Amino acid sequence: MPRVLPVTTTLSLALMNHPLVPGILGDGWPTWRFRRAVAPCASDCWTCPGRCARRSGASVCFRSVMPQPEGGLALATQTIIITGSTQGLGLGYAREFLRRGHQVIVTGRDSVRVQSAIARLAAECPGSEARIAGTACDVSQLSSVQALWDFAVSRFGRIDIWLNNAGFARTGAQFADNTVGEIESMVRSNVIGSINAAQVAIAGFKRQGGGTLYLTLGGGGATGRVVPGMTVYSTTKRAVKYLANCLVKERKDERDESILIGTISPGINITEGMIREMRALPSERRAKALKQLSFIGEHVETTTPWIVERILADKKQGHDITWLTTGRMAGRALSMLFGSRRDVLSRYSFEA
């Protein structure tokens, strides 16, 4: 006869494995802060709360014992500005916030693409039309960033989270092969854009009594690690990391916990832009890049639910939300050592 666990043990195991509680990898454990309720995933993926019982062996899933708002809405609606959200990672963030019942401002430099993204999100997240708005914004221009804040406030009243995702990357090239225009674009979008976002967001948060700003890292920017083919890009992201550290210290020096500063290291997400870059590479370099990408790359629909859940639960000054942790990398290496094969590129075609 199989052993039956006590009810308290069963529920404890479900709690330990449930996405409402921070995971072991990448986010620190335990912090014992409940995450906001989310709608079940359309697919049977590890981010779906309905899998907590299956992972732990519990007989009761938390979704069946915790009250859920109609439509899977989050416990408290927040307004989030996401720069660079007409495609790729930014669009993925917007989708996940909407699925959790929040209000989202979509931005990009092209107003036509902004409206296209809004229409796509409305179709993918039924019932969210009233919670989506968007406007064009060039983050390298302070006046444009201020206009974005003003637009968002006029639409939804206040801004709770500013997620500075907009950026430009030219990767895979030696330093001398970067054009002056490419270098200037990376500096303007990644460095000046982050400074402008911080200036506007922090000033606005002070006026309204609080808010959270996230800056995005990438390449070797978080650690200073040298990444071949990313010299200029990683240099700009290292500057963003320094900016974030300074902003955190200012908040701590002022003992101001109403405004939180955090960073996001989303890992290597396979986006439309990345695929275009890969296809443009010479065949030999492309083969090498694809081999690396098959190990470290991830789909936007995999990373964004995990990141968004941590954003919504974050109450810590200076928190760094990192997807591709040492533990996650080690786990992948071990899996491959024992014959497991990651398949993240099969949906794309690459000519020889």
Secondary structure as GFF3:
##gff-version 3
##sequence-region A 1 352
A	DSSP	alpha_helix	7	17	.	.	.	ID=ss1
A	DSSP	three_ten_helix	49	51	.	.	.	ID=ss2
A	DSSP	alpha_helix	52	56	.	.	.	ID=ss3
A	DSSP	alpha_helix	62	65	.	.	.	ID=ss4
A	DSSP	three_ten_helix	70	72	.	.	.	ID=ss5
A	DSSP	beta_strand	79	82	.	.	.	ID=ss6
A	DSSP	alpha_helix	88	99	.	.	.	ID=ss7
A	DSSP	beta_strand	103	108	.	.	.	ID=ss8
A	DSSP	alpha_helix	111	124	.	.	.	ID=ss9
A	DSSP	three_ten_helix	129	131	.	.	.	ID=ss10
A	DSSP	beta_strand	132	136	.	.	.	ID=ss11
A	DSSP	alpha_helix	142	156	.	.	.	ID=ss12
A	DSSP	beta_strand	161	164	.	.	.	ID=ss13
A	DSSP	three_ten_helix	175	177	.	.	.	ID=ss14
A	DSSP	alpha_helix	180	186	.	.	.	ID=ss15
A	DSSP	pi_helix	187	192	.	.	.	ID=ss16
A	DSSP	alpha_helix	193	208	.	.	.	ID=ss17
A	DSSP	beta_strand	211	216	.	.	.	ID=ss18
A	DSSP	alpha_helix	231	253	.	.	.	ID=ss19
A	DSSP	beta_strand	259	265	.	.	.	ID=ss20
A	DSSP	beta_strand	268	270	.	.	.	ID=ss21
A	DSSP	alpha_helix	272	280	.	.	.	ID=ss22
A	DSSP	alpha_helix	283	296	.	.	.	ID=ss23
A	DSSP	beta_strand	297	299	.	.	.	ID=ss24
A	DSSP	alpha_helix	300	313	.	.	.	ID=ss25
A	DSSP	beta_strand	320	322	.	.	.	ID=ss26
A	DSSP	alpha_helix	326	337	.	.	.	ID=ss27
###
